[in-house]
Structure formats: C-alpha cells, structure tokens
Amino acid sequence: MIKLDLKRDTPIYEQIVEQVKFHVVKGNIKPGMAIPSVRKLALELNITPGTVAKAYQELERQGIVETIRGKGVYIAGESDRKPDLAKVEAAKKSLEPGLLELKVMGFSEDEVTEVIRELYGKLC
C-alpha cells in the first residue's frame, strides 16, 4: 500500500503521511480500519520504527488516525479530523503561482474553477 521514493527530497515520514492521507481520501482505507503497527510497517518498508512512529504521530496530530492503547492504530472518523490552519495557508500559497499562470493565459474564473474541480475529482 505504501511505496517510498528514496530519490525524492521529501522526508520518508512525510511520504508515509501523504500516502496514508491519499488512501483515506480515495476510500482505500476507511474510518475504523486498522493500519499496520509501527514495527510491522517499518519491517515492510525496510526503515527504522522511529520514522514510522514520527509519521503516525503526525497523522494523529492531524486527526487522521487514532491510537487505541493495546489495540493499535486506526483511521479516525471524518468528524475527528482537525484542519491544520498553517497547512491550509501553505496550500493556498502553493496554488498562487499556478492560478497566476492560468490568469495570464486568459482563463476566466469559471475556467479556473473547472480546472480545480478536475484536479479535485482525480483525488476522489
């Protein structure tokens, strides 16, 4: 389920976070489902357990997963997810160059909205 790209500049723990979130959005992993233990995923990916633990801590901080002591790590329900305002602002900032480029090419607001809908549709 999780595939690492060791050639990317993105830290390994962030790649794990990205991929878990992607699978949640796609519906491949549903609320209440268990995900592999830190040790099991570390063995599968051939990385240190500390790296997986860091990813799981970040996912828990974002409300994507919840740890149930003695049972494991589970995908949280949608109502448990907390928006990270700093990440929302960072996402907005990362969209600005692309939106500017579309505006320069003459795209209307409706056309830009359609591009965004198309991209959003690819995630779901």
C-alpha positions as CSV (number, residue, x, y, z in Angstrom):
1,M,0.0,0.0,0.0
2,I,2.8,2.5,0.9
3,K,5.6,2.9,-1.6
4,L,8.6,5.0,-0.8
5,D,10.6,7.0,-3.3
6,L,14.1,7.3,-1.8
7,K,15.1,9.7,-4.6
8,R,12.6,12.3,-3.6
9,D,13.6,15.2,-1.4
10,T,10.6,14.7,0.7
11,P,11.4,13.0,4.1
12,I,10.3,9.4,4.4
13,Y,7.9,10.1,7.3
14,E,6.2,12.8,5.2
15,Q,5.9,10.4,2.3
16,I,4.1,7.9,4.7
17,V,1.8,10.7,5.9
18,E,1.0,11.8,2.3
19,Q,0.2,8.2,1.2
20,V,-2.0,7.4,4.2
21,K,-3.9,10.6,3.6
22,F,-4.2,9.8,-0.1
23,H,-5.6,6.3,0.6
24,V,-8.1,7.7,3.1
25,V,-9.3,10.3,0.6
26,K,-9.6,7.7,-2.2
27,G,-11.6,5.4,0.2
28,N,-9.0,2.6,0.1
29,I,-8.7,2.9,3.9
30,K,-12.0,3.7,5.7
31,P,-12.7,5.1,9.2
32,G,-12.3,2.4,11.8
33,M,-9.9,0.3,9.8
34,A,-6.6,-0.7,11.5
35,I,-3.4,0.2,9.8
36,P,-0.1,-1.7,10.3
37,S,1.7,-1.4,13.6
38,V,4.8,0.8,13.7
39,R,7.0,-2.3,13.8
40,K,5.2,-4.1,11.0
41,L,5.2,-1.2,8.6
42,A,8.9,-0.5,9.4
43,L,9.8,-4.1,8.5
44,E,7.7,-4.0,5.3
45,L,9.3,-0.7,4.2
46,N,12.8,-1.6,5.5
47,I,13.1,1.6,7.5
48,T,13.5,2.4,11.2
49,P,10.5,2.1,13.5
50,G,11.2,5.7,14.7
51,T,10.5,7.0,11.2
52,V,7.1,5.2,11.1
53,A,6.3,6.4,14.6
54,K,7.0,10.0,13.6
55,A,4.6,9.6,10.6
56,Y,1.9,8.1,12.9
57,Q,2.4,10.9,15.4
58,E,1.9,13.5,12.7
59,L,-1.2,11.6,11.4
60,E,-2.6,11.5,14.9
61,R,-1.9,15.2,15.4
62,Q,-3.9,15.9,12.2
63,G,-6.7,13.7,13.4
64,I,-6.3,11.2,10.6
65,V,-5.6,8.3,12.9
66,E,-6.2,7.5,16.5
67,T,-4.2,5.1,18.7
68,I,-6.1,2.8,21.0
69,R,-3.7,1.6,23.6
70,G,-3.2,-2.1,23.5
71,K,-5.2,-2.5,20.2
72,G,-3.4,-0.5,17.6
73,V,-3.7,2.5,15.2
74,Y,-7.0,3.1,13.4
75,I,-8.3,5.5,10.9
76,A,-10.3,8.2,12.6
77,G,-13.8,9.2,11.6
78,E,-14.2,12.3,9.5
79,S,-15.7,14.2,12.4
80,D,-12.4,13.7,14.3
81,R,-10.2,15.4,11.8
82,K,-8.9,18.8,12.6
83,P,-7.9,21.3,10.0
84,D,-4.3,22.5,10.3
85,L,-4.6,26.2,9.7
86,A,-0.9,26.5,8.9
87,K,-1.2,23.8,6.2
88,V,-4.3,25.4,4.8
89,E,-2.3,28.7,4.4
90,A,0.6,26.8,2.9
91,A,-1.7,25.0,0.4
92,K,-3.2,28.4,-0.6
93,K,0.3,29.8,-1.1
94,S,1.3,26.8,-3.3
95,L,-1.7,27.3,-5.5
96,E,-0.9,31.0,-6.2
97,P,1.7,30.5,-9.0
98,G,-0.5,28.1,-10.9
99,L,-3.5,30.3,-10.6
100,L,-1.5,33.3,-11.7
101,E,-0.2,31.4,-14.7
102,L,-3.8,30.5,-15.7
103,K,-4.9,34.1,-15.3
104,V,-2.0,35.3,-17.5
105,M,-3.1,32.7,-20.2
106,G,-6.6,34.3,-20.1
107,F,-8.5,31.8,-18.1
108,S,-11.8,33.1,-16.6
109,E,-12.7,32.5,-13.0
110,D,-15.1,29.8,-14.2
111,E,-12.4,28.1,-16.3
112,V,-10.0,28.1,-13.3
113,T,-12.7,26.7,-11.1
114,E,-13.2,23.9,-13.6
115,V,-9.5,23.1,-13.6
116,I,-9.6,22.9,-9.8
117,R,-12.7,20.7,-9.9
118,E,-11.0,18.4,-12.4
119,L,-7.9,18.1,-10.2
120,Y,-10.1,17.6,-7.1
121,G,-12.0,14.9,-8.9
122,K,-8.8,12.9,-9.6
123,L,-8.4,12.6,-5.8
124,C,-11.9,11.3,-5.1
